[in-house]
């Protein structure tokens, strides 16, 4: 499943943690390179379909913590928002390093891939 993307909005709920992480990194990089003046809203869902804690939200918060990126939780806690002032070229560079081949292999080596 691919993320549902609209300008300034990324819908990750119903995804696995690793796929959500990858989609979030791409969206952060793209929004930062775009030098957006609007915040990025990341819809994580509230974890209704997760065993235990909401896995997608945990993955999103983990990525943001790794990038030292402050976020604001929605009142229902089903989404997080990244302020436009943090969507900078510096962030784009940090994200690009996380998207390097070595990092991709480290995080995604367990995902089944289909050879075409």
Residue frames relative to the residue before (quaternion, step in Angstrom):
aa qw qx qy qz dx dy dz
X 1.0000 0.0000 0.0000 0.0000 0.00 0.00 0.00
X 0.2772 -0.7515 0.5774 0.1581 3.54 -1.03 0.81
X 0.5944 -0.5723 0.4287 0.3679 3.52 -1.19 0.57
X 0.3793 -0.6738 0.5798 0.2566 3.52 -1.16 0.64
X 0.0377 -0.8363 0.5450 -0.0468 3.54 -0.35 1.28
X 0.0325 0.7190 -0.6939 0.0233 3.49 -1.10 0.90
X 0.6720 -0.4719 0.3311 0.4648 3.60 -1.11 0.32
X 0.8638 0.0658 -0.0954 0.4903 3.54 -0.91 1.05
X 0.7174 0.3659 -0.2374 0.5432 3.62 1.23 0.31
X 0.0309 -0.7866 0.6161 -0.0270 3.54 -0.94 0.98
X 0.1575 -0.8009 0.5750 0.0561 3.59 -0.61 1.14
X 0.0500 -0.8384 0.5417 -0.0335 3.57 -0.39 1.28
X 0.4917 0.6805 -0.4590 0.2907 3.58 1.13 -0.26
X 0.7581 0.3017 -0.3191 0.4821 3.53 -1.20 0.81
X 0.5705 0.5607 -0.3993 0.4479 3.63 1.21 0.32
X 0.5303 -0.5679 0.5002 0.3822 3.52 -1.29 0.24
X 0.6801 -0.5067 0.3486 0.3990 3.57 -1.23 0.44
X 0.7035 0.4668 -0.2965 0.4464 3.63 0.73 -0.95
X 0.6522 0.4965 -0.3230 0.4732 3.60 0.97 -0.76
X 0.6320 0.5239 -0.3266 0.4685 3.58 1.00 -0.82
X 0.6246 0.5450 -0.3331 0.4492 3.60 0.99 -0.83
X 0.6766 0.4989 -0.2885 0.4584 3.55 0.85 -1.01
X 0.6713 0.4920 -0.2949 0.4693 3.61 0.89 -0.94
X 0.6335 0.5254 -0.3285 0.4634 3.58 1.01 -0.77
X 0.6499 0.5147 -0.3231 0.4565 3.59 0.89 -0.88
X 0.6536 0.5039 -0.3181 0.4665 3.59 0.92 -0.85
X 0.6725 0.4964 -0.3017 0.4586 3.60 0.90 -0.90
X 0.6399 0.5165 -0.3298 0.4637 3.61 0.96 -0.81
X 0.6525 0.5095 -0.3143 0.4646 3.56 0.92 -0.91
X 0.6960 0.4870 -0.2827 0.4455 3.57 0.80 -1.01
X 0.6576 0.4911 -0.3126 0.4781 3.61 0.95 -0.83
X 0.6510 0.5100 -0.3190 0.4630 3.60 1.00 -0.79
X 0.6671 0.4878 -0.3065 0.4722 3.59 0.94 -0.82
X 0.6364 0.5225 -0.3107 0.4748 3.57 1.15 -0.63
X 0.2564 -0.7802 0.5177 0.2397 3.60 1.27 -0.38
X 0.0484 0.8567 -0.5078 0.0760 3.51 0.92 1.01
X 0.3254 -0.7357 0.5585 0.2025 3.54 -1.11 0.69
X 0.6616 0.4550 -0.3010 0.5145 3.57 1.33 0.04
X 0.5425 -0.6198 0.4460 0.3502 3.60 -1.09 0.61
X 0.4073 -0.6659 0.5647 0.2679 3.54 -1.30 0.40
X 0.1676 -0.7694 0.6112 0.0799 3.56 -0.74 1.09
X 0.1247 -0.7911 0.5986 0.0187 3.55 -0.75 1.15
X 0.2066 -0.7884 0.5711 0.0977 3.56 -0.49 1.20
X 0.1313 -0.8229 0.5525 0.0184 3.54 -0.59 1.22
X 0.3985 -0.6539 0.5230 0.3742 3.55 1.12 -0.61
X 0.4894 -0.6788 0.4661 0.2870 3.57 -1.25 0.20
X 0.6082 -0.6055 0.3408 0.3839 3.57 1.25 0.19
X 0.2516 0.8053 -0.5031 0.1872 3.57 1.20 0.44
X 0.7633 0.3648 -0.1835 0.5006 3.58 1.04 -0.78
X 0.5387 0.6133 -0.4016 0.4153 3.59 1.28 0.17
X 0.4048 -0.6397 0.5826 0.2958 3.52 -1.21 0.54
X 0.8082 0.1179 -0.1218 0.5641 3.57 -0.43 1.18
X 0.8320 -0.1523 0.1438 0.5137 3.57 -0.99 -0.92
X 0.5892 -0.5845 0.4199 0.3672 3.60 -1.17 0.55
X 0.3503 -0.7991 0.4553 0.1770 3.58 -0.32 1.29
X 0.6640 0.4967 -0.3240 0.4555 3.60 0.89 -0.84
X 0.6481 0.5071 -0.3242 0.4667 3.58 0.91 -0.85
X 0.6363 0.5211 -0.3318 0.4621 3.60 0.95 -0.81
X 0.6564 0.5093 -0.3110 0.4615 3.58 0.96 -0.85
X 0.6460 0.5145 -0.3135 0.4687 3.59 0.96 -0.87
X 0.6790 0.4789 -0.2946 0.4721 3.59 0.87 -0.92
X 0.6194 0.5454 -0.3335 0.4558 3.59 1.09 -0.71
X 0.6509 0.5005 -0.3117 0.4782 3.59 0.94 -0.88
X 0.6708 0.5006 -0.3003 0.4575 3.57 0.89 -0.92
X 0.6364 0.5066 -0.3265 0.4814 3.57 1.04 -0.73
X 0.6301 0.5405 -0.3222 0.4550 3.58 0.98 -0.87
X 0.7296 0.4003 -0.2167 0.5103 3.58 1.06 -0.79
X 0.3628 -0.7380 0.4728 0.3164 3.59 1.36 -0.07
X 0.3712 0.7332 -0.4588 0.3379 3.50 1.06 0.92
X 0.3043 -0.7667 0.5304 0.1955 3.60 -0.45 1.13
X 0.0856 -0.7829 0.6155 0.0300 3.54 -1.09 0.80
X 0.2851 -0.7177 0.6035 0.1982 3.50 -1.33 0.33
X 0.3401 -0.7373 0.5507 0.1935 3.57 -0.83 1.03
X 0.4675 -0.6424 0.5208 0.3124 3.55 -1.11 0.68
X 0.6660 -0.5141 0.3492 0.4126 3.58 -1.20 0.38
X 0.7206 0.4018 -0.2575 0.5030 3.60 0.98 -0.74
X 0.3972 -0.7571 0.4206 0.3034 3.56 1.41 -0.04
X 0.4814 0.6694 -0.4322 0.3652 3.59 1.19 0.52
X 0.7753 0.1650 -0.1385 0.5937 3.57 1.28 0.10
X 0.2178 -0.7276 0.6296 0.1635 3.50 -1.36 0.31
X 0.2252 -0.7722 0.5817 0.1208 3.53 -1.19 0.56
X 0.1960 -0.7487 0.6254 0.0994 3.52 -1.02 0.94
X 0.4358 -0.7182 0.4863 0.2403 3.55 -0.68 1.13
X 0.5618 -0.6205 0.4345 0.3325 3.57 -1.06 0.78
X 0.6093 0.5733 -0.3709 0.4030 3.62 1.06 -0.58
X 0.6805 0.4592 -0.2915 0.4910 3.60 1.23 -0.31
X 0.5777 0.5685 -0.3744 0.4505 3.59 1.29 -0.12
X 0.1961 0.8180 -0.4954 0.2167 3.54 0.43 1.33
X 0.6635 -0.4805 0.3802 0.4294 3.56 -1.29 0.15
X 0.5804 0.5648 -0.3707 0.4547 3.60 1.15 -0.56
X 0.6477 0.4983 -0.3106 0.4855 3.57 0.97 -0.85
X 0.6233 0.5430 -0.3439 0.4454 3.61 0.95 -0.83
X 0.6580 0.5075 -0.3029 0.4667 3.59 0.99 -0.81
X 0.6360 0.5207 -0.3225 0.4695 3.57 0.99 -0.83
X 0.6678 0.4976 -0.2946 0.4687 3.56 0.92 -0.94
X 0.6349 0.5369 -0.3372 0.4416 3.58 0.95 -0.83
X 0.6266 0.5223 -0.3402 0.4678 3.60 1.04 -0.69
X 0.6565 0.4985 -0.3087 0.4746 3.58 1.05 -0.76
X 0.6822 0.4627 -0.2776 0.4934 3.56 1.21 -0.48
X 0.3793 0.7253 -0.4912 0.2978 3.58 1.26 0.18
X 0.6857 -0.5120 0.3289 0.3994 3.55 -1.17 0.53
X 0.6515 0.5232 -0.3188 0.4474 3.60 0.91 -0.87
X 0.6833 0.4751 -0.2871 0.4744 3.57 0.88 -0.91
X 0.6224 0.5352 -0.3445 0.4556 3.57 1.01 -0.76
X 0.6600 0.5007 -0.3130 0.4645 3.58 0.92 -0.84
X 0.6434 0.5352 -0.3243 0.4409 3.57 0.98 -0.83
X 0.7616 0.3951 -0.2079 0.4697 3.60 0.87 -0.92
X 0.8149 0.3134 -0.1236 0.4716 3.56 0.99 -0.76
X 0.3742 0.7602 -0.4752 0.2373 3.61 1.19 0.14
X 0.6705 0.5106 -0.3025 0.4452 3.59 1.15 -0.51
X 0.5551 0.6129 -0.3998 0.3955 3.60 1.23 -0.23
X 0.4293 -0.6793 0.5175 0.2941 3.60 -0.94 0.79
X 0.1483 -0.7873 0.5949 0.0651 3.56 -0.90 0.95
X 0.3023 -0.7323 0.5815 0.1849 3.53 -1.09 0.70
X 0.2841 -0.7504 0.5739 0.1636 3.56 -0.72 1.09
X 0.2193 -0.8050 0.5421 0.1001 3.53 -0.78 1.01
